[in-house]
Amino acid sequence: MPEDEPWFSDESFWTEFAPLLFGGDRWAEAPAVVDAILALSGASPGASVLDMCCGPGRHALEFAARGHPVVGIDITEPYIAAARDSAAAMGLSAEFIHADARSWSRPGAFDLALNLFTSFGYFGTAAEDVAMLERIRESLAPGGVLVMDLVGKEIAARDFIEGEWFERDGRLVLTEFEVVGAWEGLRNRWILVDGDRRTDRAWVQRLYAGTELREALLDAGFGSVQLFGTWSGAPYGATAERLIAVART
């Protein structure tokens, strides 16, 4: 990968670690997550859905299976290809587009937008993060809603560990974590050992507290933002499991 390219545009990273990121347990939880999204958003049956940073399409495909028109966007072309293959194999109608979330929009086309599984905070600047939120807001119809799911700064600080290791599918995975600045971000290092092969990758993810995420969404043009700490709708408090934002135009 060229030195001036951002780390997240390196497709080899996502393909190497795809089995860890999107294992069977992750696919199995998609129906329950979609149930929760529909409940929190109040989206109507058949609402059009934009899945921004869709990965291999596990949530987009679940929405499509329920009769929702769906478009999935991701910068990793192999994920888009896999999502298209899955849709074809399942006999589903869904559109998957290889594009950059900072620049892609389809103005006023969607009732519901998603950004899930901590697919936020990877860009080089906070302004680029807001640009992505602006593109999502542009893509929503009047009265549309965005549902975001990520690890909030408060959760990252509460549950911080310096690293761990585990085995999965016969491979050894080692992780290291380091706080960047005054909790502006978290430096992640993942090492995957598969027989004689070793893959070592590191990156920094910008962290958002609940108040900071709300401010970013309002700066991007959303009219209101609610924060939750679980998919069941519990408040974003001391026992929160995730930072879930429901932002309305």
C-alpha positions in Angstrom: 0.0 0.0 0.0 1.4 3.5 -0.8 2.7 5.4 2.2 0.2 8.3 1.6 -2.8 6.0 1.6 -4.8 5.7 4.8 -4.5 2.4 6.6 -8.2 1.6 6.2 -8.0 1.6 2.4 -5.6 -1.4 2.6 -7.8 -4.2 1.5 -5.4 -6.9 2.6 -5.9 -5.9 6.3 -9.7 -6.4 6.0 -9.4 -9.7 4.1 -6.7 -11.0 6.5 -8.8 -10.2 9.6 -12.3 -10.8 8.2 -12.7 -14.3 9.9 -12.1 -12.6 13.3 -14.3 -9.6 12.6 -17.2 -11.4 11.0 -17.3 -14.9 12.4 -20.4 -17.0 12.6 -21.4 -15.4 16.0 -21.4 -11.9 14.4 -23.7 -13.1 11.6 -26.0 -14.9 14.0 -26.6 -11.7 16.0 -27.7 -9.6 13.0 -31.5 -10.4 13.2 -31.6 -9.2 16.9 -29.7 -6.1 16.0 -32.0 -5.3 13.2 -35.0 -5.8 15.5 -33.5 -3.3 17.9 -32.7 -0.8 15.1 -36.3 -0.9 14.0 -37.6 -0.4 17.5 -35.3 2.5 18.4 -35.7 4.3 15.0 -39.4 3.7 14.6 -38.8 3.0 10.9 -41.8 1.8 9.0 -42.1 -1.6 7.2 -40.5 -1.3 3.8 -38.4 1.8 4.8 -35.4 2.4 2.5 -32.1 1.7 4.2 -28.6 3.0 3.7 -25.9 0.9 5.4 -22.8 3.1 5.5 -19.6 1.1 6.0 -21.5 -2.2 5.5 -18.6 -4.6 5.5 -19.7 -7.9 4.0 -23.3 -6.9 4.4 -24.7 -8.9 7.4 -27.1 -6.1 8.5 -27.9 -4.9 5.0 -28.8 -8.5 3.9 -31.0 -9.0 7.0 -32.9 -5.8 6.1 -33.2 -6.9 2.5 -34.6 -10.3 3.6 -37.3 -8.4 5.4 -38.4 -6.5 2.3 -36.5 -3.2 2.8 -34.9 -1.6 -0.3 -31.2 -1.5 0.8 -28.0 0.1 -0.4 -24.7 -0.8 1.3 -21.5 1.3 1.0 -18.0 0.2 1.8 -14.4 1.2 0.8 -13.2 -2.4 0.9 -14.0 -3.9 -2.5 -13.7 -7.6 -1.5 -16.4 -7.0 1.2 -18.7 -5.4 -1.4 -18.0 -8.4 -3.8 -18.8 -10.8 -0.9 -22.0 -9.0 -0.1 -23.2 -9.1 -3.7 -22.4 -12.8 -3.9 -24.4 -13.4 -0.6 -27.4 -11.4 -1.9 -27.4 -13.4 -5.2 -27.1 -16.7 -3.3 -29.9 -15.7 -1.0 -32.1 -14.5 -3.8 -32.2 -10.9 -2.4 -32.4 -7.6 -4.1 -29.8 -5.3 -2.6 -27.4 -2.7 -4.0 -23.8 -2.8 -2.8 -21.4 0.0 -3.9 -17.7 0.3 -3.5 -17.2 3.9 -2.4 -15.7 6.3 0.2 -18.1 7.2 3.0 -16.6 10.7 3.1 -17.8 11.6 -0.4 -20.7 9.3 -1.4 -24.3 10.4 -1.0 -27.6 9.9 -2.7 -29.6 13.0 -1.7 -32.9 12.4 0.0 -33.1 8.7 -1.0 -33.3 6.9 2.4 -35.6 6.7 5.4 -33.1 5.0 7.6 -29.3 5.0 7.7 -26.9 2.7 9.6 -23.3 3.0 10.8 -22.6 0.0 12.9 -19.9 -2.1 14.7 -17.7 0.9 15.5 -17.2 1.9 11.8 -16.5 5.5 12.8 -13.4 7.4 13.9 -10.9 5.9 11.5 -10.2 9.0 9.4 -7.2 11.2 9.8 -9.2 14.2 11.2 -12.4 14.8 13.1 -13.5 17.1 10.2 -13.5 14.0 7.9 -15.6 12.2 10.4 -18.1 15.0 10.3 -17.9 15.0 6.5 -19.1 11.3 6.5 -22.0 12.3 8.8 -22.9 15.1 6.5 -23.0 12.7 3.5 -25.3 10.4 5.5 -27.6 13.3 6.5 -27.7 14.4 2.9 -28.8 10.9 1.9 -31.7 10.9 4.3 -35.2 12.0 3.3 -37.0 14.6 5.6 -37.9 12.8 8.8 -35.1 10.2 8.2 -33.1 8.7 11.0 -29.5 7.5 11.5 -28.6 4.7 14.0 -25.0 4.5 15.0 -23.3 1.9 17.2 -19.8 2.2 18.5 -17.5 1.9 21.5 -17.8 5.2 23.4 -14.9 6.8 25.0 -16.4 6.2 28.5 -16.7 2.5 27.8 -13.1 2.3 26.3 -11.7 4.0 29.5 -13.8 1.9 31.9 -12.9 -1.4 30.2 -9.3 -0.6 29.1 -6.7 -3.4 29.0 -3.2 -3.2 27.6 -3.6 -6.4 25.6 -4.7 -10.0 25.4 -4.3 -13.1 23.3 -6.6 -15.8 22.3 -6.9 -18.7 19.8 -9.6 -18.9 17.1 -10.0 -21.4 14.4 -6.5 -22.7 15.0 -4.9 -19.3 14.8 -3.3 -17.3 17.5 -4.3 -13.6 17.9 -2.4 -11.1 20.0 -3.7 -7.6 20.7 -2.0 -4.5 22.2 -3.8 -1.2 23.1 -2.4 2.2 24.0 -4.2 5.4 24.9 -3.4 8.3 22.5 -3.1 11.8 24.0 -5.8 12.6 26.6 -8.0 9.8 25.5 -8.4 11.3 22.0 -7.9 7.9 20.5 -6.8 4.4 21.0 -3.8 2.8 19.2 -4.6 -0.8 18.3 -2.1 -3.5 17.3 -3.3 -6.9 16.1 -0.9 -9.8 15.4 -2.3 -12.8 13.7 -0.2 -16.0 13.7 -1.4 -18.7 11.4 1.2 -21.5 11.3 4.4 -20.0 9.9 2.6 -16.9 8.7 2.5 -13.7 10.8 0.4 -10.6 10.1 1.1 -7.5 12.2 -1.1 -4.4 11.8 -1.5 -1.2 13.9 -3.8 1.8 13.6 -5.4 4.6 15.7 -9.1 5.0 16.2 -10.5 8.4 17.3 -12.7 8.0 20.4 -16.0 9.8 21.0 -17.7 10.4 24.3 -21.4 10.6 24.2 -21.5 14.4 24.3 -18.8 14.6 21.6 -20.7 12.3 19.2 -23.9 14.3 19.8 -22.1 17.5 19.0 -20.6 16.0 15.8 -24.0 14.8 14.6 -25.6 18.2 15.3 -22.6 19.9 13.5 -23.4 17.6 10.5 -26.9 19.0 10.4 -29.1 16.5 12.3 -31.9 18.1 14.3 -32.0 15.9 17.4 -29.8 13.1 18.9 -30.7 10.5 21.5 -28.1 8.3 23.2 -28.6 4.7 24.5 -26.3 2.3 26.2 -27.8 -1.0 25.0 -29.8 -2.2 22.1 -32.8 -2.6 24.4 -32.8 1.2 24.8 -31.3 1.6 28.3 -29.7 5.0 29.0 -26.1 5.7 28.1 -24.8 5.5 31.7 -22.2 3.8 33.9 -23.2 0.3 32.8 -23.5 1.0 29.1 -22.5 -1.8 26.8 -22.3 0.3 23.6 -22.7 3.9 22.6 -25.8 3.9 20.4 -26.9 7.2 18.8 -30.3 7.8 17.1 -30.1 11.0 15.1 -33.0 12.5 13.3 -33.1 15.0 10.5 
